[in-house]
């Protein structure tokens, strides 16, 4: 029996093939969109996925202001931050956050789905979110993907 055929190959920084992908957020549900983006950033869709290596793709997200939330989440979902001063807790509804900073909705959802370590922080830098349909990554020739048929 040939034991060399059982060898598991682990990806490393030099063997990873990173691509640029374009995701259109128009009409997509926020949580489902974020889970697909997080999976693309981690590289879980690739056959050589290695948990401790940045083997995911660079993701460009456009039309962030056209993302949707289901049910009553526009009025009930709250984003909490703290100014650092006593009594400085600030709460913003999702509807107000969409008007104020639509990019934050997607970034906050995706960041919560990535690992909480230095790899997760590095993966987060591979995501570029834009409120409108224009982006500055045409030179990378991102491949547009349809996320409705990705699990």
DAHUFEN-V220991 format. One record per residue. N is the residue number from 1. RES is the residue in three letters. PSI is psi in radians with two decimals (NA if undefined). OMEGA is omega in whole degrees, -180 to 180 (none if undefined). Layout:
BEGIN
n:N res:RES psi:PSI omega:OMEGA
n:N res:RES psi:PSI omega:OMEGA
END
This chain:
BEGIN
n:1 res:UNK psi:2.39 omega:-179
n:2 res:UNK psi:1.90 omega:-177
n:3 res:UNK psi:-0.26 omega:179
n:4 res:UNK psi:-0.39 omega:-179
n:5 res:UNK psi:-0.18 omega:-179
n:6 res:UNK psi:0.04 omega:-176
n:7 res:UNK psi:2.32 omega:177
n:8 res:UNK psi:2.20 omega:179
n:9 res:UNK psi:2.19 omega:176
n:10 res:UNK psi:2.42 omega:178
n:11 res:UNK psi:2.61 omega:171
n:12 res:UNK psi:-3.13 omega:-173
n:13 res:UNK psi:-0.58 omega:-176
n:14 res:UNK psi:-0.38 omega:-178
n:15 res:UNK psi:-0.14 omega:-178
n:16 res:UNK psi:2.37 omega:176
n:17 res:UNK psi:1.82 omega:-179
n:18 res:UNK psi:2.44 omega:178
n:19 res:UNK psi:2.93 omega:173
n:20 res:UNK psi:2.22 omega:179
n:21 res:UNK psi:2.61 omega:-179
n:22 res:UNK psi:2.20 omega:-180
n:23 res:UNK psi:2.23 omega:177
n:24 res:UNK psi:2.08 omega:-176
n:25 res:UNK psi:0.03 omega:-176
n:26 res:UNK psi:2.13 omega:178
n:27 res:UNK psi:0.17 omega:-179
n:28 res:UNK psi:2.55 omega:176
n:29 res:UNK psi:2.34 omega:-171
n:30 res:UNK psi:-0.89 omega:-176
n:31 res:UNK psi:-0.71 omega:179
n:32 res:UNK psi:-0.69 omega:177
n:33 res:UNK psi:-0.79 omega:-178
n:34 res:UNK psi:-0.66 omega:-180
n:35 res:UNK psi:-0.61 omega:177
n:36 res:UNK psi:-0.74 omega:180
n:37 res:UNK psi:-0.74 omega:179
n:38 res:UNK psi:-0.67 omega:178
n:39 res:UNK psi:-0.69 omega:178
n:40 res:UNK psi:-0.68 omega:179
n:41 res:UNK psi:-0.64 omega:179
n:42 res:UNK psi:-0.51 omega:-178
n:43 res:UNK psi:0.37 omega:-177
n:44 res:UNK psi:-0.26 omega:180
n:45 res:UNK psi:-0.06 omega:-177
n:46 res:UNK psi:2.56 omega:-178
n:47 res:UNK psi:-0.38 omega:-179
n:48 res:UNK psi:0.52 omega:-180
n:49 res:UNK psi:2.27 omega:176
n:50 res:UNK psi:2.17 omega:-171
n:51 res:UNK psi:-0.52 omega:-175
n:52 res:UNK psi:0.20 omega:-177
n:53 res:UNK psi:2.51 omega:175
n:54 res:UNK psi:1.57 omega:-178
n:55 res:UNK psi:0.27 omega:-180
n:56 res:UNK psi:3.14 omega:-178
n:57 res:UNK psi:2.88 omega:171
n:58 res:UNK psi:2.21 omega:-174
n:59 res:UNK psi:2.24 omega:175
n:60 res:UNK psi:2.13 omega:-179
n:61 res:UNK psi:2.21 omega:179
n:62 res:UNK psi:2.88 omega:180
n:63 res:UNK psi:0.80 omega:-179
n:64 res:UNK psi:-0.46 omega:-178
n:65 res:UNK psi:-0.11 omega:-179
n:66 res:UNK psi:0.28 omega:177
n:67 res:UNK psi:2.68 omega:-178
n:68 res:UNK psi:2.71 omega:172
n:69 res:UNK psi:2.52 omega:-177
n:70 res:UNK psi:2.83 omega:176
n:71 res:UNK psi:-2.48 omega:-179
n:72 res:UNK psi:0.39 omega:-175
n:73 res:UNK psi:-0.44 omega:178
n:74 res:UNK psi:-0.59 omega:-178
n:75 res:UNK psi:-0.40 omega:-174
n:76 res:UNK psi:-0.51 omega:-179
n:77 res:UNK psi:2.30 omega:-177
n:78 res:UNK psi:2.46 omega:174
n:79 res:UNK psi:2.09 omega:-174
n:80 res:UNK psi:2.33 omega:174
n:81 res:UNK psi:2.92 omega:-180
n:82 res:UNK psi:2.35 omega:-177
n:83 res:UNK psi:-0.35 omega:-177
n:84 res:UNK psi:-0.15 omega:178
n:85 res:UNK psi:2.75 omega:178
n:86 res:UNK psi:2.31 omega:-178
n:87 res:UNK psi:0.41 omega:-173
n:88 res:UNK psi:0.38 omega:179
n:89 res:UNK psi:2.24 omega:-179
n:90 res:UNK psi:2.34 omega:-178
n:91 res:UNK psi:2.29 omega:180
n:92 res:UNK psi:2.29 omega:176
n:93 res:UNK psi:2.72 omega:-178
n:94 res:UNK psi:-0.64 omega:-180
n:95 res:UNK psi:-0.72 omega:178
n:96 res:UNK psi:-0.63 omega:180
n:97 res:UNK psi:-0.62 omega:178
n:98 res:UNK psi:-0.71 omega:178
n:99 res:UNK psi:-0.73 omega:-174
n:100 res:UNK psi:-0.85 omega:-175
n:101 res:UNK psi:1.47 omega:-177
n:102 res:UNK psi:-0.39 omega:180
n:103 res:UNK psi:-0.63 omega:-177
n:104 res:UNK psi:-0.60 omega:-180
n:105 res:UNK psi:-0.87 omega:-178
n:106 res:UNK psi:-0.75 omega:-179
n:107 res:UNK psi:-0.73 omega:-179
n:108 res:UNK psi:-0.72 omega:-179
n:109 res:UNK psi:-0.73 omega:-178
n:110 res:UNK psi:-0.71 omega:-178
n:111 res:UNK psi:-0.60 omega:178
n:112 res:UNK psi:-0.28 omega:-179
n:113 res:UNK psi:-0.02 omega:179
n:114 res:UNK psi:2.82 omega:178
n:115 res:UNK psi:2.56 omega:-180
n:116 res:UNK psi:1.16 omega:178
n:117 res:UNK psi:-2.98 omega:-176
n:118 res:UNK psi:-0.48 omega:176
n:119 res:UNK psi:-0.73 omega:178
n:120 res:UNK psi:-0.67 omega:178
n:121 res:UNK psi:-0.64 omega:178
n:122 res:UNK psi:-0.67 omega:178
n:123 res:UNK psi:-0.64 omega:-179
n:124 res:UNK psi:-0.52 omega:179
n:125 res:UNK psi:-0.23 omega:178
n:126 res:UNK psi:0.04 omega:180
n:127 res:UNK psi:2.35 omega:180
n:128 res:UNK psi:2.03 omega:-175
n:129 res:UNK psi:2.37 omega:179
n:130 res:UNK psi:2.44 omega:-178
n:131 res:UNK psi:-0.68 omega:-178
n:132 res:UNK psi:-2.91 omega:-178
n:133 res:UNK psi:-0.08 omega:178
n:134 res:UNK psi:2.46 omega:175
n:135 res:UNK psi:2.85 omega:-174
n:136 res:UNK psi:0.48 omega:-178
n:137 res:UNK psi:0.52 omega:178
n:138 res:UNK psi:-0.53 omega:-178
n:139 res:UNK psi:-0.48 omega:179
n:140 res:UNK psi:-0.12 omega:-179
n:141 res:UNK psi:1.13 omega:-180
n:142 res:UNK psi:2.46 omega:180
n:143 res:UNK psi:2.11 omega:-179
n:144 res:UNK psi:2.24 omega:180
n:145 res:UNK psi:2.63 omega:177
n:146 res:UNK psi:2.00 omega:-174
n:147 res:UNK psi:-0.07 omega:-179
n:148 res:UNK psi:-0.44 omega:180
n:149 res:UNK psi:0.28 omega:174
n:150 res:UNK psi:2.37 omega:179
n:151 res:UNK psi:NA omega:none
END
